[in-house]
Amino acid sequence: MKPLKSLLCTLLLFVAVNALGDDPRPNILWITLEDIGPDLGCYDLRYADTPNIDRLALEGTRYTRAWSNAGMCAPARATLITGMYPPGIGTQNMRSEVRTPEFVRAFSEYLRQAGYFTSNHDKTDYNWAAPKTTWTVQSKDWFDDGWRRRGTDQPFFTVINIGDTHASQMYWRGEEKYQRRVKELGPKRLCHPDEVDVPPYYPDQPEIRAEIARYQNNISYADGVVGEILDQLDDDGLADTTIVFLFSDHGPGFPRSKGWCFYSSLHVPLIVRVPQAFRQYAPSEPGHADDRIVSFVDFGPTVLSLGGIEPPSHMQGQPFLGEFKTSARRLAFSYRDRMDERFDLIRSVWDGRFHYIRNYFPRLPWFHGQTRYYPHTQASYQVWQEFADMGRLQESTAIYMAHEKPAEMLFDTQADPHELNNLVSDPAYATQLEALRTELRDWQDGIIDLGFMPESMWHERLSDRDSATRYETVRQQPGLYPLQQLRQLADRLPNAGHTAAMLKAFQSDNRAEQFWGGMGLLANHVDNDTIRAELHRQLDNPSPTIAVISAQALAELGETEASLPILLRVLDHDDPLIGLRAANAIDQLGQRARPVLQELVAHEKQLSKLDMREEPLGKQFIHWTLQHTLETFSNQ
């Protein structure tokens, strides 16, 4: 039997090599699912029925430690397309579309230059204005506009995005489609609410179970789409010459997962099938698992490496396959900045077991006023929030409904994958804590993390007409952005013992230092005549961001007469991403902003008349924030 098996393998290899034609390079296909974790049969989770994906895993390699660098689509995809960390080039804020240095290009452009046909079907969401040269074809139709449009013997790189698993399909604009999926799946393939496990941070309620079951059924349906794609690849005679990647853009679209930096937000499935013709690139024998840490910043360089292209030196990812494969990475990083209308600043680092999370705005909660308006109708969120408001949460279900976040968190993701037991104060883990603190700081210094100057302040300083980008500005003018000093100020939040240092920073000539000084005064809740006098003085600061911080701090101290008009003025700023800073401050003030209720109602009505498709995206964010503010007033 062994000689016969060897002969068969040789014949298959001969057929595959001949199918390559004159170009010996592989075709590469990405199949991207949206908003799912490794909730697949091949990962030993059996709620969803995924025979096609499971078969792909049997024919390829299943990665057990694949990491999305962001828990939301746009910053995650910004990482994928550039092979760079968004906080280092300014593309970390959700749907920001900032300018980047000219050398930052989509990795697909390098493939095009090397002779590849490239196509994307259909989602982009890259957080920057990607040029038209990014893809040979950008189309919703993968069947006709995908690899079938390539030239004779031309290798291809095609991305097919499957949106059936997106979070919106659980609670918004998805009911009709979902019922169609249910009918197509049939009763035997459906997951039912009483079958699922409820994560321990949620209250175990019927609405949450129903949503989890719906999520699983959407995965089962998407598996059928995966099967159609793979069958078509086979029918077109390309399966033997195409390396297939299947992965999700980040974790599940549930509260405390999507948009955050938790293990459930970032741990994603990744399957890579390498055909026999390119077995030298295969990470393992078919059907095996690989526990190498890989993260999204590595994917673009890896595709280039498989195409025989050396990744350019500015790319920060490490190829994990192909001609230019590197040694395994030790760490994976993540980031959260503005998510739609809500500001935040979170960074994390994971070593494959221990996960260190740094919350730089601990005064802001995970939910409550920080919940984005777009998904706030989601049943799981509403039930969880309702239980919190009624005081019905206990133990694990109450942890993430707190009104403030701890500045630091450390979790053992092997023993505690739901990240419920914060080990920061446990002396037994002091070594791991300090090591990961240092690793995170070194990474931030290495990329020059741009998140320590708020987005509104970047907009105050740089316009689209400026020749220098944020990346270039901090290198040309290092005094403008002293990262280590800014981080040192951020590390003092919230601690009333540092009030004097925060007041001094608030009086600095450096705007970014002023920002952190002001945030310290807000977070520390210290009140004296000196602080009040300085807050009043800064109401006239030429930086709208500093004026907003001063006004919010004074309003929280009860001085609304002087402060609320400042917030209304900035709310109407020509740049909506500057105005959004005021909208969030008003929303956080709650009932203290009631004296300007009529003005807020008028502003919201004016925004509601606009066609937001024709407006800068920040206008929509302001509208959502004001809607939340007015709903809060009406509920109270």
Salt bridges, closest charged atoms under 4 A:
ASP23 OD2 - ARG25 NH2 2.88
GLU34 OE1 - ARG77 NH2 3.91
GLU34 OE1 - LYS123 NZ 2.63
ASP35 OD2 - HIS166 NE2 3.88
ASP35 OD1 - HIS250 NE2 3.08
ASP35 OD2 - LYS258 NZ 2.83
ASP49 OD2 - ARG189 NE 2.61
GLU59 OE1 - ARG273 NH1 2.72
GLU109 OE1 - ARG105 NH2 3.98
ASP125 OD2 - ARG95 NH2 2.87
ASP145 OD1 - ARG149 NH1 3.36
ASP164 OD1 - ARG181 NE 3.24
GLU175 OE1 - ARG214 NH1 2.79
ASP204 OD1 - ARG209 NE 2.79
ASP236 OD1 - ARG148 NH2 3.11
ASP249 OD2 - ARG77 NH2 3.28
ASP249 OD1 - HIS250 NE2 3.66
ASP298 OD1 - ARG329 NH2 2.79
ASP337 OD1 - ARG347 NH1 2.97
ASP340 OD2 - ARG372 NH1 2.85
ASP344 OD2 - ARG336 NE 3.09
ASP344 OD2 - LYS405 NZ 3.60
GLU408 OE2 - ARG437 NE 2.62
ASP412 OD2 - ARG353 NH2 2.81
GLU419 OE2 - HIS355 ND1 2.67
GLU434 OE1 - ARG437 NH1 2.99
GLU439 OE2 - ARG330 NH1 3.20
ASP445 OD1 - ARG487 NH1 2.99
ASP449 OD2 - ARG347 NE 2.63
GLU455 OE1 - ARG338 NE 2.54
ASP491 OD1 - ARG358 NH2 2.90
ASP491 OD2 - ARG441 NH2 3.84
ASP527 OD1 - ARG532 NE 2.78
GLU534 OE2 - ARG537 NH2 2.68
GLU556 OE2 - ARG363 NH2 2.98
GLU559 OE2 - ARG532 NH1 2.61
GLU559 OE1 - HIS536 NE2 2.46
ASP575 OD2 - HIS459 ND1 2.74
ASP587 OD2 - ARG342 NH2 2.95
ASP587 OD1 - HIS628 ND1 2.96
GLU604 OE2 - HIS623 NE2 2.77
ASP611 OD1 - ARG613 NE 3.05
GLU615 OE1 - LYS619 NZ 3.45
GLU631 OE1 - HIS376 NE2 3.72
